[in-house]
Amino acid sequence: MNAIVGEKLSIITSKAQTTRHRILGIVNGEDFQVIFSDTPGIIQPAYQLQHSMMDFVKMAFEDADVLVYMVEIGEKGLKDEQFFKKIQNSRIPVLLLLNKIDTSTQETLEEQIKYWQELLPKAEIHPISALENFNIEEVFYRIIELLPEGPPYYPKDQLTDRPERFFVNETIREKILLQYKKEIPYAVEVETEEFIEEEKIIRIRAVIMVERDSQKGIIIGHKGAALKKVGVAARADLEKFFDKQVHLELFVKVNKDWRSNKNQLRRFGYQ
């Protein structure tokens, strides 16, 4: 979606469950408006947060006029067989995007295409490389061809349905995913408490929530070094995103078992 929209709306890491929310990216042309709905990846939920993430996937599936199902070269396991059957029986057009072909050989690519053709005989298969921008434009124009005509839903200058604070939260969370290992990034939620835009600078105060005291210590690190690294990396991305100087303050708080607490999940926009 980032490649098509031309802005980094969805954070990217190599770790599973990087995307937690449903994020809209809006692309406008002279005679079209395409609304892309980027969802969490398909998983078998283990706790309440993951159930909420899968609810976003189901909602997007029900709303869509075209389904874009993206897999990576070498990916074969079906994370949720019941949901996969819905894709197989879909009444709307399905485009299967085979990503990361820049890391593959021609022989492997042909094997993968055959594998997915057998699983999804109704789908159109498009090999792509989102990183190298290979075949992205062709896929985009194919989506336009398949979409039904209708009035635009959003103003022509709007890029997304999400507020600025959302992108602050996600940028900080991305840096945490990249910097910390094991369970830590998955136990984290970020909340922007203050976003003040002045003429030359944006002042931001954000809180990183963790589930346990031990996680708080890991996030902060020795003499605050780990937290400082997150702040420096996040600020650099935010300055690029907002095209303005950013002053970023980060704090860490314990919010026990927030991933399993429906009230907390609602507060963070998961329900």
C-alpha positions in Angstrom: 0.0 0.0 0.0 2.9 2.4 0.8 4.3 1.8 -2.7 1.0 2.6 -4.3 0.0 5.6 -2.1 3.5 7.1 -2.3 3.6 7.7 1.5 4.6 5.5 4.4 1.2 5.0 6.0 1.8 1.4 7.2 4.9 0.6 9.3 7.2 -2.1 8.0 9.3 -4.7 9.8 10.3 -8.3 9.1 8.4 -9.4 12.3 4.9 -11.0 12.2 2.0 -8.9 13.5 3.6 -5.6 12.6 0.3 -4.2 11.4 -2.4 -4.2 14.1 -5.0 -1.8 12.8 -7.0 -1.4 9.6 -5.4 1.6 7.8 -7.0 3.3 4.7 -4.8 4.7 2.0 -6.5 6.9 -0.5 -5.2 7.4 -4.1 -6.8 10.0 -6.3 -6.6 10.5 -10.0 -8.5 12.7 -12.5 -11.3 10.2 -12.9 -10.8 7.8 -10.0 -10.5 7.4 -6.2 -9.2 4.1 -4.9 -9.4 3.3 -1.2 -6.9 0.7 -0.1 -7.6 -1.0 3.2 -4.4 -2.4 4.7 -5.1 -5.0 7.4 -3.2 -7.1 9.9 -1.9 -10.4 8.5 -4.0 -13.5 9.0 -3.1 -15.4 12.2 -4.8 -17.8 14.6 -5.7 -15.5 17.6 -4.2 -16.4 21.0 -5.4 -13.5 23.1 -8.0 -10.7 22.9 -5.8 -8.2 21.0 -5.3 -10.7 18.2 -9.0 -11.5 18.1 -9.6 -7.7 17.5 -6.9 -7.7 14.8 -8.7 -10.5 13.0 -12.0 -8.6 13.3 -10.4 -5.8 11.2 -9.5 -8.4 8.5 -13.1 -9.8 8.4 -14.6 -6.2 8.2 -12.3 -5.3 5.3 -13.2 -8.6 3.5 -16.9 -7.8 3.8 -16.4 -4.2 2.5 -14.1 -4.9 -0.4 -14.9 -4.7 -4.1 -11.5 -6.3 -4.9 -9.5 -8.6 -2.6 -5.7 -8.3 -2.8 -4.1 -11.2 -1.0 -0.3 -10.9 -0.6 2.0 -13.7 0.1 5.8 -14.0 0.0 7.9 -16.3 -2.1 8.3 -19.6 -0.2 5.2 -19.0 2.0 3.0 -22.1 2.0 1.3 -22.5 5.3 -2.3 -21.4 5.6 -2.6 -19.5 8.9 -6.4 -19.8 9.1 -8.0 -22.5 7.0 -11.6 -21.3 7.5 -10.7 -17.8 6.3 -8.7 -19.2 3.4 -11.9 -21.0 2.3 -13.7 -17.7 2.2 -11.0 -16.4 -0.2 -11.3 -19.5 -2.4 -15.1 -19.0 -2.6 -15.0 -15.2 -2.9 -17.5 -13.6 -5.2 -15.3 -10.6 -5.7 -12.2 -10.6 -7.9 -9.1 -11.9 -6.1 -5.5 -10.7 -7.0 -2.8 -12.8 -5.4 0.4 -10.8 -5.1 3.5 -12.9 -4.9 5.9 -10.6 -3.2 9.8 -10.5 -2.8 10.4 -12.0 -6.2 13.7 -10.1 -6.2 15.0 -12.7 -3.7 13.9 -15.6 -5.8 15.1 -17.6 -8.8 12.9 -18.1 -12.0 12.5 -21.8 -11.2 11.2 -21.1 -7.6 8.9 -18.4 -8.9 7.3 -20.8 -11.5 6.9 -23.5 -8.8 5.2 -20.9 -6.5 2.8 -19.7 -9.2 1.8 -23.3 -9.9 1.3 -23.9 -6.2 -1.0 -20.9 -5.7 -2.9 -21.5 -9.0 -3.9 -24.9 -7.7 -5.0 -23.5 -4.3 -6.8 -20.4 -5.8 -7.8 -21.3 -9.3 -10.1 -18.2 -9.6 -7.4 -15.7 -8.6 -5.2 -13.6 -10.8 -1.5 -14.1 -9.8 0.8 -11.1 -10.0 4.6 -11.5 -9.1 5.8 -8.3 -7.5 8.6 -6.7 -5.5 7.2 -3.9 -3.3 10.7 -3.0 -2.3 12.0 -2.7 -5.9 8.6 -1.2 -7.1 8.4 -4.0 -9.7 5.0 -4.6 -11.2 3.3 -2.3 -8.7 1.9 0.1 -11.3 0.5 -2.8 -13.4 -1.3 -4.2 -10.4 -2.6 -0.7 -9.5 -4.2 -0.2 -13.0 -5.6 -3.7 -12.9 -7.3 -2.9 -9.6 -8.8 0.3 -11.2 -10.1 -1.8 -14.1 -11.8 -4.2 -11.7 -13.4 -1.6 -9.4 -17.1 -0.7 -9.9 -17.8 3.0 -10.7 -19.2 5.2 -7.9 -18.9 8.6 -6.3 -15.7 9.5 -4.3 -16.0 8.8 -0.5 -13.3 11.3 0.5 -12.0 14.7 -0.5 -9.4 14.7 -3.3 -6.5 15.9 -1.1 -7.0 13.3 1.6 -4.4 10.5 1.9 -5.8 8.4 4.8 -8.6 8.2 7.4 -6.2 8.2 10.3 -5.3 11.3 12.5 -1.7 12.5 12.9 -1.3 11.0 16.4 -1.9 7.6 15.0 1.2 7.9 12.8 3.2 9.1 15.7 2.2 6.0 17.7 2.9 3.7 14.8 6.3 5.2 14.0 7.4 4.8 17.7 6.0 1.2 17.7 7.9 0.4 14.5 11.2 1.4 16.1 10.4 -0.8 19.2 9.7 -3.7 16.8 13.1 -3.2 15.2 15.1 -2.7 18.3 13.8 -5.2 20.8 13.6 -9.0 20.6 11.2 -11.8 21.7 8.0 -10.8 23.4 8.8 -7.2 24.2 7.5 -5.5 21.0 4.2 -7.5 21.2 3.5 -6.4 24.8 3.8 -2.7 23.8 1.2 -0.1 22.9 2.0 3.6 22.3 -0.3 6.6 23.1 0.4 10.2 22.1 -0.7 12.4 25.0 0.3 15.7 23.5 0.7 16.9 19.9 1.3 20.6 19.7 2.0 22.1 16.2 3.8 25.4 16.2 5.0 27.4 13.2 8.5 25.8 13.0 8.2 22.7 15.3 5.9 20.0 16.5 6.1 19.1 20.2 5.1 15.6 21.0 4.8 13.7 24.3 4.1 10.0 23.9 3.7 7.1 26.4 5.0 3.6 25.7 2.7 1.1 27.6 4.1 -2.3 28.7 2.4 -5.1 30.6 5.0 -5.8 33.3 7.6 -3.9 35.4 10.4 -6.1 33.9 9.5 -5.0 30.4 9.6 -1.4 31.5 13.3 -1.8 32.5 14.1 -3.5 29.2 12.5 -0.7 27.1 14.3 2.0 29.1 17.7 0.2 29.1 20.8 1.0 31.0 20.7 4.7 31.9 17.9 5.2 29.4 20.1 4.3 26.4 17.6 1.9 24.7 14.7 4.4 25.0 16.9 7.2 23.7 17.7 5.1 20.5 14.0 4.6 19.9 13.4 8.3 20.3 16.2 9.4 18.0 15.1 6.9 15.2 11.4 7.8 15.6 12.0 11.6 15.6 14.0 11.3 12.3 11.1 9.5 10.6 8.5 11.9 12.0 10.4 14.9 10.8 10.4 13.4 7.3 6.7 12.5 7.5 5.5 15.9 8.8 8.3 17.9 6.9 8.9 19.9 10.1 11.2 19.8 13.1 9.9 17.5 15.9 10.6 17.6 19.6 9.7 14.1 21.0 9.5 13.1 24.6 9.0 9.5 25.5 7.8 7.9 28.8 7.3 4.3 29.8 4.3 3.1 31.9 3.1 -0.3 33.1 -0.5 -1.1 32.0 -1.0 -4.6 33.2 -2.3 -7.2 30.7 -3.7 -4.5 28.4 -3.7 -7.0 25.5 -6.4 -9.1 27.2 -8.5 -6.2 28.6 -11.4 -5.2 26.5 -11.7 -1.7 28.0 -8.0 -1.0 27.3 -8.3 -2.4 23.8 -11.3 -0.1 23.1 -9.2 2.9 24.4 -6.4 2.0 22.0 -8.9 1.7 19.0 -9.0 -2.0 18.6 -12.7 -2.4 19.2 
